[in-house]
Amino acid sequence: MVAEIKHIYRYPVKGLTPEALAATELAADDYLPGDRRFAVALGSTPVSGGHHLEWMPKRNFLELVKNEKLATLETSFDDTTGILTVKRQGRQVARGNITDRIGRTMIEDFFAAYMKDEARGRPRLVEANPGDRLTDQSKPVISVINLASIRDLERVVKAPVDLLRFRANFYIDGIEPWAEFDWLGKSLTIGGAEGEAVERIGRCGATSVNPTTAERDLNIVKFLQAGFGHTDMGVFVRVTKAGTAAVGESLSPR
């Protein structure tokens, strides 16, 4: 059976709104372009040498696992202008060019006021060093989730499970539930690119946060453990050959 790419997402700012893509370029041993390029560092995070950072663990940033209030915000990022727009309940609450010092300051002011003590001081809008990304993984991989596995989880949960709880790059369909775990160590086609499945993705408490309401309404980790004896959903894939991947194309073992 061949898995088809149903959705592609990138997350310009770690912990904030995903951006749906029709297609993306992939490069060998690299991240999804534009994914987790920026993050909002906690006030307690050491940031020196301007606003650029090398990779750091997620505990240094505002993130859904601890800061579910982030899910009440709707954000959009314009690559051309560098402008990040932040809305709440459809109303614009902040806007600034986050590649520029003044624009970053405007966004930081908003998050300082909005997150209050959760920010642990004045937060800093930071950008990954060239070649790095502020993902949860220190090595360049893309994340892939099988929609059939989510549907099987819904059988255990007995309720709908929003795919965006898992904040993956690629969502695929057309194969059996959990078949993606058998891909580890195998070469894959990713549209016109190629890759290798390298690791199952262990899930954390961030998946408990409803991406629409910001409520912690489902203990996904508990349901995974109870229903399947593990807490994994999806696989990490290392890109081995550059190419373009698009919705509707195949993402399957070669």
DOPAFI-910613 format. One record per residue (C-alpha): residue number from 1; residue in one letter; x, y, z. Coordinates in Angstrom, 1 decimal, always signed. Each point is the difference from the previous one (the first is absolute). Example, Ala and Ser with C-alpha at 12.3 -4.5 7.8 and 13.67 -1.06 7.14 Angstrom:
! residues 2
<atom 1 "A" <+12.3 -4.5 +7.8>>
<atom 2 "S" <+1.4 +3.4 -0.7>>
This chain:
! residues 254
<atom 1 "M" <+0.0 +0.0 +0.0>>
<atom 2 "V" <+1.2 +3.5 -0.9>>
<atom 3 "A" <-0.4 +2.9 +2.5>>
<atom 4 "E" <-1.1 +3.3 -1.4>>
<atom 5 "I" <+1.0 +3.4 +1.3>>
<atom 6 "K" <-3.2 +1.6 +1.2>>
<atom 7 "H" <+1.4 +3.1 +1.9>>
<atom 8 "I" <+3.3 +1.8 +0.3>>
<atom 9 "Y" <+0.5 +2.5 +2.8>>
<atom 10 "R" <+2.8 +2.2 +1.2>>
<atom 11 "Y" <+0.1 +1.9 +3.3>>
<atom 12 "P" <+1.9 +3.3 -0.6>>
<atom 13 "V" <+0.0 +0.9 +3.7>>
<atom 14 "K" <+0.4 -2.9 +2.5>>
<atom 15 "G" <-3.2 -0.6 +1.9>>
<atom 16 "L" <-2.2 +2.3 -2.1>>
<atom 17 "T" <-2.3 -0.5 -2.9>>
<atom 18 "P" <+0.8 -2.6 -2.8>>
<atom 19 "E" <+0.1 +1.1 -3.6>>
<atom 20 "A" <-1.4 -2.4 -2.6>>
<atom 21 "L" <+2.0 -0.5 -3.2>>
<atom 22 "A" <-0.9 -1.5 -3.3>>
<atom 23 "A" <+3.6 -0.9 -0.7>>
<atom 24 "T" <+3.5 +0.4 +1.4>>
<atom 25 "E" <+3.6 -0.4 -1.1>>
<atom 26 "L" <+2.0 -2.5 +2.1>>
<atom 27 "A" <+3.8 -0.1 +0.2>>
<atom 28 "A" <+2.2 -2.9 +1.2>>
<atom 29 "D" <+0.7 +0.1 +3.7>>
<atom 30 "D" <-2.1 +3.1 +0.5>>
<atom 31 "Y" <-3.2 +1.1 +1.7>>
<atom 32 "L" <-3.2 +0.9 -1.7>>
<atom 33 "P" <+0.6 +3.5 -1.4>>
<atom 34 "G" <-1.2 +2.7 +2.4>>
<atom 35 "D" <-1.0 -2.4 +2.7>>
<atom 36 "R" <+0.6 +1.1 +3.6>>
<atom 37 "R" <+2.3 +2.8 -1.3>>
<atom 38 "F" <-1.1 +2.2 +2.9>>
<atom 39 "A" <-1.0 -0.5 +3.6>>
<atom 40 "V" <-0.9 +2.1 +3.0>>
<atom 41 "A" <+2.7 -0.6 +2.6>>
<atom 42 "L" <-0.8 +0.2 +3.7>>
<atom 43 "G" <+1.3 +2.9 +1.9>>
<atom 44 "S" <+2.2 -2.5 +1.9>>
<atom 45 "T" <+1.6 -1.3 -3.1>>
<atom 46 "P" <+3.6 +1.3 -0.6>>
<atom 47 "V" <+0.0 +1.9 -3.3>>
<atom 48 "S" <+3.2 +1.6 -1.0>>
<atom 49 "G" <+1.5 +1.3 -3.2>>
<atom 50 "G" <-3.1 +1.6 -1.4>>
<atom 51 "H" <-3.2 -2.0 -0.6>>
<atom 52 "H" <+1.4 -3.0 -1.9>>
<atom 53 "L" <+0.2 -3.3 +1.8>>
<atom 54 "E" <+1.5 -3.4 -0.6>>
<atom 55 "W" <-2.2 -3.0 +0.8>>
<atom 56 "M" <-1.3 -0.1 +3.6>>
<atom 57 "P" <-2.4 -2.4 +1.8>>
<atom 58 "K" <-3.7 +0.9 -0.1>>
<atom 59 "R" <+0.0 +0.8 +3.8>>
<atom 60 "N" <+1.7 +3.3 -0.9>>
<atom 61 "F" <-3.0 +1.3 -2.0>>
<atom 62 "L" <-3.7 +0.7 +0.4>>
<atom 63 "E" <-1.7 -3.2 -1.1>>
<atom 64 "L" <-3.3 -1.8 +0.1>>
<atom 65 "V" <+1.1 -2.7 +2.4>>
<atom 66 "K" <+0.2 +2.7 +2.8>>
<atom 67 "N" <-1.7 +3.0 -1.5>>
<atom 68 "E" <-3.4 -1.0 -1.5>>
<atom 69 "K" <-1.0 +3.7 -0.2>>
<atom 70 "L" <+2.0 +0.1 -3.3>>
<atom 71 "A" <-2.8 -2.0 -1.7>>
<atom 72 "T" <-2.4 +2.9 +0.5>>
<atom 73 "L" <+2.1 +2.0 -2.4>>
<atom 74 "E" <-0.2 +0.0 -3.8>>
<atom 75 "T" <+3.2 +1.0 -1.7>>
<atom 76 "S" <+1.2 +0.4 -3.6>>
<atom 77 "F" <+3.5 +0.6 -1.3>>
<atom 78 "D" <+0.9 +1.7 -3.4>>
<atom 79 "D" <+3.4 -1.3 -1.3>>
<atom 80 "T" <+0.3 +3.0 -2.3>>
<atom 81 "T" <-0.5 +2.8 +2.5>>
<atom 82 "G" <+1.0 -1.8 +3.2>>
<atom 83 "I" <-3.2 +1.1 +1.6>>
<atom 84 "L" <-1.7 -2.1 +2.7>>
<atom 85 "T" <-3.6 +0.8 +0.7>>
<atom 86 "V" <-1.6 -1.2 +3.2>>
<atom 87 "K" <-3.8 -0.2 +0.4>>
<atom 88 "R" <-2.2 -1.1 +2.8>>
<atom 89 "Q" <-3.7 -0.9 -0.7>>
<atom 90 "G" <+0.5 +1.5 -3.4>>
<atom 91 "R" <+1.3 +3.4 +1.2>>
<atom 92 "Q" <+3.5 +1.1 -0.6>>
<atom 93 "V" <+1.9 +0.5 +3.2>>
<atom 94 "A" <+3.6 +0.3 -1.2>>
<atom 95 "R" <+1.9 +0.4 -3.3>>
<atom 96 "G" <+3.7 +0.5 -0.7>>
<atom 97 "N" <+2.9 -0.9 -2.3>>
<atom 98 "I" <+1.8 -2.6 +2.0>>
<atom 99 "T" <+3.1 +0.1 -2.1>>
<atom 100 "D" <+0.4 +3.6 +1.3>>
<atom 101 "R" <+0.9 +1.2 +3.5>>
<atom 102 "I" <-2.9 +2.4 +0.3>>
<atom 103 "G" <-2.5 -2.5 -1.3>>
<atom 104 "R" <+1.3 -2.7 +2.3>>
<atom 105 "T" <-0.4 +2.4 +3.0>>
<atom 106 "M" <-3.7 +0.6 -0.9>>
<atom 107 "I" <-0.6 -3.8 +0.0>>
<atom 108 "E" <+1.9 -0.5 +3.2>>
<atom 109 "D" <-2.0 +2.8 +1.7>>
<atom 110 "F" <-3.2 -1.9 -0.9>>
<atom 111 "F" <+1.2 -3.4 +1.3>>
<atom 112 "A" <+1.4 +1.6 +3.2>>
<atom 113 "A" <-3.5 +1.5 +0.7>>
<atom 114 "Y" <-1.9 -3.0 -1.1>>
<atom 115 "M" <+1.9 -2.8 +1.6>>
<atom 116 "K" <+0.9 +1.9 +3.2>>
<atom 117 "D" <+1.7 -2.3 +2.5>>
<atom 118 "E" <+0.1 -2.9 -2.4>>
<atom 119 "A" <+2.6 +1.9 -2.0>>
<atom 120 "R" <+2.5 -0.1 +3.0>>
<atom 121 "G" <+1.1 +3.6 -0.7>>
<atom 122 "R" <+0.0 +1.9 -3.2>>
<atom 123 "P" <-0.3 -2.5 -3.0>>
<atom 124 "R" <+2.3 +0.3 -3.0>>
<atom 125 "L" <-1.0 -0.6 -3.6>>
<atom 126 "V" <+2.9 -2.0 -1.4>>
<atom 127 "E" <+1.0 -1.5 -3.3>>
<atom 128 "A" <+2.0 -3.2 -0.6>>
<atom 129 "N" <+3.6 +0.4 -1.4>>
<atom 130 "P" <+0.3 -0.8 -3.7>>
<atom 131 "G" <-0.1 -3.8 -0.4>>
<atom 132 "D" <-1.8 -0.5 +3.4>>
<atom 133 "R" <-3.6 -0.1 +0.9>>
<atom 134 "L" <-1.7 +0.3 +3.4>>
<atom 135 "T" <-1.7 -3.4 -0.2>>
<atom 136 "D" <-0.2 -2.4 +2.9>>
<atom 137 "Q" <+2.6 -2.1 -1.8>>
<atom 138 "S" <+3.7 +1.0 -0.2>>
<atom 139 "K" <+0.4 -1.9 -3.3>>
<atom 140 "P" <-1.7 +1.0 -3.3>>
<atom 141 "V" <-3.0 -2.2 -0.6>>
<atom 142 "I" <-3.6 +0.4 -1.1>>
<atom 143 "S" <-3.0 -1.4 +1.8>>
<atom 144 "V" <-2.5 -2.3 -1.7>>
<atom 145 "I" <-3.3 -1.3 +1.5>>
<atom 146 "N" <-2.4 -2.6 -1.4>>
<atom 147 "L" <-3.6 +1.2 +0.1>>
<atom 148 "A" <-1.2 -3.6 +0.4>>
<atom 149 "S" <+1.9 -0.2 +3.3>>
<atom 150 "I" <-1.8 +3.1 +1.2>>
<atom 151 "R" <-3.3 -1.6 -1.0>>
<atom 152 "D" <+1.0 -3.1 +2.0>>
<atom 153 "L" <+0.8 +2.2 +3.0>>
<atom 154 "E" <-3.5 +1.6 -0.4>>
<atom 155 "R" <-1.4 -3.5 +0.4>>
<atom 156 "V" <+1.7 -0.2 +3.5>>
<atom 157 "V" <-0.8 +3.6 +0.9>>
<atom 158 "K" <-3.6 -0.3 -1.2>>
<atom 159 "A" <+0.2 +3.6 -1.2>>
<atom 160 "P" <+1.4 +1.9 -3.0>>
<atom 161 "V" <+3.8 +0.7 +0.3>>
<atom 162 "D" <+1.1 +3.1 -1.9>>
<atom 163 "L" <+3.0 -0.8 -2.1>>
<atom 164 "L" <+1.6 +3.4 +0.9>>
<atom 165 "R" <+0.5 -1.2 +3.6>>
<atom 166 "F" <+3.1 -1.8 -1.4>>
<atom 167 "R" <+1.5 +3.0 -1.9>>
<atom 168 "A" <+1.6 -2.2 -2.7>>
<atom 169 "N" <+1.4 +1.1 -3.3>>
<atom 170 "F" <-1.6 -2.7 -2.2>>
<atom 171 "Y" <-3.3 -1.9 +0.5>>
<atom 172 "I" <-0.5 -3.0 -2.2>>
<atom 173 "D" <-2.9 -2.4 -0.7>>
<atom 174 "G" <-0.7 -3.2 -1.9>>
<atom 175 "I" <+1.9 -2.6 +2.2>>
<atom 176 "E" <-1.0 -2.1 +3.0>>
<atom 177 "P" <+0.2 +1.6 +3.5>>
<atom 178 "W" <+3.5 -0.1 +1.5>>
<atom 179 "A" <+1.5 -1.4 -3.2>>
<atom 180 "E" <+2.4 +3.0 +0.0>>
<atom 181 "F" <+1.8 -1.6 +3.0>>
<atom 182 "D" <+1.1 -2.8 -2.3>>
<atom 183 "W" <+1.8 +2.6 -2.2>>
<atom 184 "L" <+2.9 +0.6 +2.4>>
<atom 185 "G" <+3.3 -0.5 -1.8>>
<atom 186 "K" <-1.7 -0.1 -3.4>>
<atom 187 "S" <+0.5 +2.4 -2.9>>
<atom 188 "L" <-3.1 +2.1 -0.9>>
<atom 189 "T" <-1.2 +2.1 -2.9>>
<atom 190 "I" <-1.3 +3.4 +1.1>>
<atom 191 "G" <-1.5 +1.3 -3.2>>
<atom 192 "G" <+3.1 +0.8 -2.1>>
<atom 193 "A" <+2.3 -0.2 +3.0>>
<atom 194 "E" <+1.3 -3.0 +1.9>>
<atom 195 "G" <+0.5 -0.8 +3.7>>
<atom 196 "E" <+0.5 -2.6 +2.7>>
<atom 197 "A" <-2.3 -0.6 +2.9>>
<atom 198 "V" <+2.3 +0.2 +3.1>>
<atom 199 "E" <-2.1 +0.1 +3.2>>
<atom 200 "R" <-3.5 -0.2 +1.4>>
<atom 201 "I" <-1.3 +3.3 +1.5>>
<atom 202 "G" <-0.6 -0.2 +3.7>>
<atom 203 "R" <-2.8 +2.4 +1.0>>
<atom 204 "C" <-0.2 +2.4 +3.0>>
<atom 205 "G" <-2.6 +1.9 +1.9>>
<atom 206 "A" <-0.3 +2.6 -2.8>>
<atom 207 "T" <-2.4 -2.3 -1.8>>
<atom 208 "S" <-2.5 +0.4 +2.9>>
<atom 209 "V" <-0.6 +3.6 -1.1>>
<atom 210 "N" <-3.0 +0.5 -2.3>>
<atom 211 "P" <+1.4 +2.1 -2.9>>
<atom 212 "T" <-3.3 +1.8 -0.4>>
<atom 213 "T" <-1.1 +0.6 +3.6>>
<atom 214 "A" <+3.4 -0.1 +1.8>>
<atom 215 "E" <-1.5 -2.3 +2.6>>
<atom 216 "R" <+1.8 -3.0 +1.3>>
<atom 217 "D" <-2.9 -2.3 -0.8>>
<atom 218 "L" <+1.5 -3.3 -1.1>>
<atom 219 "N" <+2.9 -1.8 +1.6>>
<atom 220 "I" <+1.4 -1.4 -3.3>>
<atom 221 "V" <+3.1 -1.5 +1.6>>
<atom 222 "K" <-2.2 -2.0 +2.4>>
<atom 223 "F" <-2.3 -1.2 -2.7>>
<atom 224 "L" <+3.0 -1.1 -2.2>>
<atom 225 "Q" <+1.5 -1.9 +2.9>>
<atom 226 "A" <-3.4 -1.6 +1.0>>
<atom 227 "G" <-1.0 -0.9 -3.5>>
<atom 228 "F" <+3.2 -1.0 -1.7>>
<atom 229 "G" <+2.7 -0.5 +2.7>>
<atom 230 "H" <+2.1 +2.9 -1.2>>
<atom 231 "T" <-0.1 +3.8 -0.1>>
<atom 232 "D" <+1.2 +0.5 -3.7>>
<atom 233 "M" <-1.8 +1.6 -2.9>>
<atom 234 "G" <+1.8 +0.4 -3.4>>
<atom 235 "V" <+3.6 -0.4 -1.1>>
<atom 236 "F" <+2.9 +2.3 -0.6>>
<atom 237 "V" <+1.5 -0.1 -3.5>>
<atom 238 "R" <+3.4 +1.2 -1.1>>
<atom 239 "V" <+0.1 +1.4 -3.5>>
<atom 240 "T" <+2.7 -1.8 -2.1>>
<atom 241 "K" <-0.7 +1.5 -3.5>>
<atom 242 "A" <-1.3 +3.4 -0.9>>
<atom 243 "G" <-3.2 +0.6 -1.8>>
<atom 244 "T" <-3.5 +1.5 +0.1>>
<atom 245 "A" <-2.8 -1.6 +2.0>>
<atom 246 "A" <-3.6 +0.9 -0.5>>
<atom 247 "V" <-3.5 -0.9 +1.3>>
<atom 248 "G" <-1.3 -2.9 -2.0>>
<atom 249 "E" <+3.4 -1.6 -0.6>>
<atom 250 "S" <+1.3 -3.2 +1.5>>
<atom 251 "L" <+1.9 -0.3 +3.3>>
<atom 252 "S" <+0.7 -3.7 +0.2>>
<atom 253 "P" <+2.8 -2.6 +0.2>>
<atom 254 "R" <+1.9 -0.3 -3.3>>
